[in-house]
Amino acid sequence: LAVIRVPDFEAAVDLAVELEEGLHHSAIIHSANIYHMSEFGKAINTTLFVKNAPSYAGLGFGGEGYTSFTIAGRTGEGMTTCRTFTRFRRCSLVGAFSSV
């Protein structure tokens, strides 16, 4: 796991988007700042976006939704589906925000 120092949040987002290389797979952020989480989610535009939890929360373990071990399995079903060629996006937030 690489740790890279950047001067501010905007630089961190720019670098994360660059390093993600447009694959739109998954991203994780840890922050108590809802604005930062929202802006990062919009910029990174991934299928799985987890906030304040481990990456496996995006697969349904301790996070939102059903368990899906891959974005698309060998049958083509999972977070993406051959039947509709659509991408269901999953967004998981743990801890810092609660509507209850």
N, C-alpha and C positions, 0 to 999 in steps of 0.2 A: 504494500500500500504506500503510494507516494504521498508526501505532504509538501505542498508548494505554497510559499508565502506570497501573498499579493497585497497591494496597498489598501484596497477597499472592496466592498461588496460588489460593486459594478465590475471591477476587474476580475473578481472571482467568477462571476456569472459568464463573462466573456470567455475566460479561459476554459471553464467547464463545457460551454457550448462548442468551442473549438476542439477540445479533446474528445468529446462525444462523437464527433465526425459525422453528424447527420444520420446516425444509425437509428435514432428514436426508440431505443430499447428501454432503458431504465435509468432513473436518477434518484438520488437520496440527498436530503438536506436536513441538517439539525439546526434549529433556530427557534427562539421565542418570538421573533418578529414576523407577524402574519404577512406584512407587506413584502418582506424579503422572500418568504416562501411563495407567495403569489407571483411575484416578478420572476423568480427563478423558474417556476413551473411554466410560465408563458414562454420564456426564452428557450428552455431546454426541449420542450415539446416532445416528451417521451411517452411511450405507452404506459409504463409503470412509473409512478412518481410517488415516492414515500417521504413523509416528513416526520422527523423525530422518532424514528424507529429503525430497526435493522432492515436490510434489504429484503429479507424473506417475508416481511409484513406485506409487501406488495404481491406476494404469491398466496395470500390468504391466511398466513400463520400470524396470529396476533394483530391482524389488520382487517381491512374491509373486504367483504366479498367471499367468494368460494375459493377453494384451493385449486390453483392451476400451476403445475410444476414448470411449464414452459409457456412462452408467448404463443408458440404454435408447435404442437406435437407432431409425431410421425403421421398421424391421421389428418393433420392440417387444422385440427380443432384445438382450441385453447383461447388465449386472449384475442387472437385473430382467427378468422374462420374462412375456409375455402368456399363454404356455401354462400356467403354474402360478400366476401372480399372486403369486409369492414374491420376496423380496428376498434375494439372496445377499450376505452382508456380507464385505468384504475388509479385512483388518487387516495392515498392513505395518510392520515394525520393522527399521530399519537401524542398525547400529553398536553401540549401548550394551549390547545384550543378545545373548548367543549361547548356544545349548544344545549347541554342538559344541566 
